[in-house]
Amino acid sequence: MDINFYLIVILTMLSVYLFFKKVEVAKAKPIILAWFIISITTIIALFSFIFNLQEINEESVNKGALFFANSGASAAIFLRLLYLGGYNLRLKVFDKISGIAALSILIYWLLSDNPFVANLCTQGLMVISYLLILERVFETQGESDDHWFWLCAVGMSILSLTSIQGGGILETVNTYRSIISTGAVLSAIYCFSFQRKAV
């Protein structure tokens, strides 16, 4: 494995740690069912990436490091929330739609045997998810999210950019989608932070 792969793993573990530091001080518990759906979506993205590969080797794993990181982080958060108990089981409308969409993508993949399109569908679902995260950031004026967590997310995405050179379409789409999405959230958080300091 190249150095970028290990750096992405380190940033992933740090982002999970920062997520739970934020949970400790937050009044509302994260919605465990939502994290279950996120985990399923990122795992579908990971396995559809793997099944789309012509061969699995160290080079292809390095290029798909972000797939491994996203699925690992979301699964770790879900399992940790499961362990902590005191679940918040309330699902928002989008969480329900995401669950149905993720199941539909999985069924499509199984019926069509087309991991490439299944992966692109999960990318689209994640874009919509980030739009809702941005909505939350704007509603709370950046106070709902930890900027250190999103710095790790942006860092992972940028490191992935250097790893995907010569890679396929799925690695490229995933990386640029992640850079734009996480960068937009982090930029919004910093904009609100600068506004508060200017007042």
C-alpha positions as a printed NumPy array, in Angstrom:
array([[  0.   ,   0.   ,   0.   ],
       [  1.233,   3.513,  -0.713],
       [  1.608,   6.247,   1.907],
       [ -1.609,   7.987,   0.818],
       [ -3.637,   4.878,   1.647],
       [ -2.33 ,   4.882,   5.229],
       [ -2.831,   8.637,   5.592],
       [ -6.455,   8.244,   4.438],
       [ -6.927,   5.469,   7.021],
       [ -5.493,   7.714,   9.764],
       [ -7.754,  10.622,   8.79 ],
       [-10.725,   8.251,   8.693],
       [-10.073,   7.059,  12.249],
       [ -9.562,  10.657,  13.385],
       [-12.853,  11.745,  11.776],
       [-14.755,   8.956,  13.587],
       [-13.146,  10.036,  16.879],
       [-14.094,  13.685,  16.262],
       [-17.649,  12.655,  15.358],
       [-18.127,  11.004,  18.75 ],
       [-16.474,  13.895,  20.605],
       [-19.183,  16.073,  19.041],
       [-21.866,  13.524,  19.992],
       [-20.761,  13.696,  23.653],
       [-21.549,  17.408,  23.911],
       [-24.557,  17.463,  21.576],
       [-28.03 ,  17.503,  23.087],
       [-29.612,  15.31 ,  20.408],
       [-28.345,  11.821,  19.655],
       [-27.569,  10.898,  16.032],
       [-30.296,   8.931,  14.251],
       [-29.02 ,   5.354,  14.27 ],
       [-31.296,   4.184,  11.446],
       [-30.002,   7.025,   9.259],
       [-26.436,   5.849,   9.918],
       [-27.487,   2.296,   9.086],
       [-28.758,   3.543,   5.704],
       [-25.553,   5.552,   5.133],
       [-23.511,   2.444,   5.958],
       [-25.483,   0.325,   3.504],
       [-25.098,   2.978,   0.775],
       [-21.316,   3.31 ,   1.215],
       [-20.898,  -0.484,   1.402],
       [-22.861,  -0.859,  -1.857],
       [-20.543,   1.796,  -3.363],
       [-17.468,  -0.111,  -2.135],
       [-18.545,  -3.531,  -3.384],
       [-19.844,  -2.25 ,  -6.715],
       [-16.421,  -0.608,  -7.165],
       [-14.677,  -3.902,  -6.338],
       [-16.923,  -5.961,  -8.628],
       [-16.341,  -3.47 , -11.459],
       [-12.566,  -4.01 , -11.286],
       [-10.995,  -6.305, -13.86 ],
       [ -8.574,  -7.523, -11.209],
       [ -8.033,  -6.795,  -7.522],
       [ -4.461,  -5.901,  -6.644],
       [ -2.592,  -3.426,  -4.455],
       [ -2.717,  -0.702,  -7.107],
       [ -6.512,  -0.918,  -7.537],
       [ -7.029,  -0.924,  -3.753],
       [ -4.87 ,   2.206,  -3.458],
       [ -6.917,   3.944,  -6.161],
       [-10.16 ,   3.018,  -4.384],
       [ -8.939,   4.004,  -0.911],
       [-11.739,   6.534,  -0.478],
       [-14.368,   3.833,  -1.042],
       [-12.809,   1.763,   1.741],
       [-12.514,   4.813,   4.012],
       [-16.128,   5.969,   3.564],
       [-17.64 ,   2.539,   4.122],
       [-15.334,   1.833,   7.068],
       [-16.107,   5.149,   8.769],
       [-19.881,   4.923,   8.343],
       [-19.947,   1.282,   9.5  ],
       [-17.799,   2.151,  12.535],
       [-20.109,   5.033,  13.472],
       [-23.202,   2.837,  13.103],
       [-21.717,  -0.008,  15.189],
       [-20.513,   2.405,  17.877],
       [-23.976,   4.008,  18.083],
       [-25.456,   0.505,  18.313],
       [-23.108,  -0.266,  21.207],
       [-23.829,   2.99 ,  23.057],
       [-27.6  ,   2.41 ,  23.102],
       [-30.218,   5.08 ,  23.882],
       [-31.146,   5.059,  20.228],
       [-32.807,   7.881,  18.365],
       [-34.994,   5.85 ,  15.993],
       [-36.801,   8.772,  14.39 ],
       [-36.336,   8.894,  10.633],
       [-36.781,  12.003,   8.506],
       [-38.514,  11.795,   5.145],
       [-35.221,  11.835,   3.272],
       [-33.847,   9.006,   5.431],
       [-36.803,   6.849,   4.403],
       [-36.381,   7.795,   0.735],
       [-32.623,   7.053,   0.986],
       [-33.335,   3.635,   2.448],
       [-35.719,   2.81 ,  -0.385],
       [-33.242,   4.198,  -2.949],
       [-30.34 ,   2.156,  -1.511],
       [-32.469,  -1.003,  -1.598],
       [-33.523,  -0.199,  -5.175],
       [-29.886,   0.252,  -6.223],
       [-28.986,  -3.096,  -4.661],
       [-31.898,  -4.856,  -6.396],
       [-30.977,  -3.213,  -9.723],
       [-27.369,  -4.381,  -9.345],
       [-28.423,  -7.955,  -8.532],
       [-30.85 ,  -8.099, -11.464],
       [-28.735,  -6.313, -14.062],
       [-25.277,  -7.47 , -12.942],
       [-24.071,  -3.923, -13.678],
       [-21.881,  -2.696, -10.773],
       [-20.77 ,   0.368, -12.759],
       [-24.246,   1.931, -12.981],
       [-25.069,   0.818,  -9.414],
       [-22.009,   2.709,  -8.183],
       [-22.925,   5.865, -10.096],
       [-26.414,   5.682,  -8.556],
       [-24.911,   5.613,  -5.045],
       [-22.813,   8.663,  -5.974],
       [-25.988,  10.513,  -6.935],
       [-27.622,   9.526,  -3.657],
       [-24.615,  10.829,  -1.721],
       [-24.753,  14.165,  -3.572],
       [-28.355,  14.618,  -2.442],
       [-27.324,  13.703,   1.122],
       [-24.689,  16.436,   1.097],
       [-27.225,  18.991,  -0.092],
       [-29.246,  18.202,   3.042],
       [-26.117,  18.515,   5.197],
       [-25.547,  21.947,   3.661],
       [-29.152,  22.85 ,   4.44 ],
       [-28.558,  21.906,   8.088],
       [-25.347,  23.97 ,   8.199],
       [-27.186,  27.024,   6.85 ],
       [-30.106,  26.543,   9.259],
       [-27.771,  26.397,  12.273],
       [-25.324,  28.951,  10.833],
       [-22.503,  26.419,  10.969],
       [-22.901,  25.497,  14.63 ],
       [-24.277,  21.998,  14.   ],
       [-21.036,  20.58 ,  12.631],
       [-17.44 ,  20.299,  13.805],
       [-15.039,  21.943,  11.374],
       [-12.22 ,  19.557,  12.381],
       [-14.35 ,  16.589,  11.279],
       [-14.919,  18.193,   7.885],
       [-11.237,  19.136,   7.586],
       [-10.444,  15.426,   7.909],
       [-13.07 ,  14.629,   5.255],
       [-11.613,  17.185,   2.843],
       [ -8.099,  15.92 ,   3.585],
       [ -9.125,  12.341,   2.791],
       [-10.628,  13.492,  -0.497],
       [ -7.549,  15.469,  -1.545],
       [ -5.24 ,  12.57 ,  -0.674],
       [ -7.461,  10.331,  -2.785],
       [ -6.983,  12.742,  -5.698],
       [ -3.271,  11.918,  -5.778],
       [ -4.011,   8.173,  -5.524],
       [ -6.441,   7.891,  -8.45 ],
       [ -4.004,   8.973, -11.157],
       [ -4.44 ,   6.495, -14.005],
       [ -7.504,   5.013, -12.318],
       [-10.967,   4.374, -13.684],
       [-14.123,   6.456, -13.951],
       [-15.628,   5.308, -10.639],
       [-12.582,   6.298,  -8.584],
       [-12.506,   9.674, -10.342],
       [-16.227,  10.389,  -9.896],
       [-16.115,   9.339,  -6.232],
       [-13.079,  11.49 ,  -5.469],
       [-14.288,  14.66 ,  -7.199],
       [-17.796,  14.217,  -5.772],
       [-16.242,  13.945,  -2.325],
       [-13.941,  16.963,  -2.781],
       [-16.786,  19.188,  -3.972],
       [-19.269,  17.953,  -1.348],
       [-17.018,  18.059,   1.705],
       [-15.383,  21.277,   0.499],
       [-18.773,  22.974,   0.177],
       [-19.762,  21.971,   3.72 ],
       [-16.427,  23.089,   5.197],
       [-16.544,  26.399,   3.288],
       [-20.044,  27.107,   4.608],
       [-18.963,  26.35 ,   8.195],
       [-15.978,  28.716,   7.896],
       [-18.088,  31.454,   6.277],
       [-20.473,  31.457,   9.23 ],
       [-17.538,  31.319,  11.649],
       [-15.934,  34.392,  10.049],
       [-19.285,  36.224,  10.112],
       [-19.651,  35.601,  13.871],
       [-16.11 ,  36.839,  14.529],
       [-16.715,  39.968,  12.439],
       [-19.744,  40.988,  14.494]])
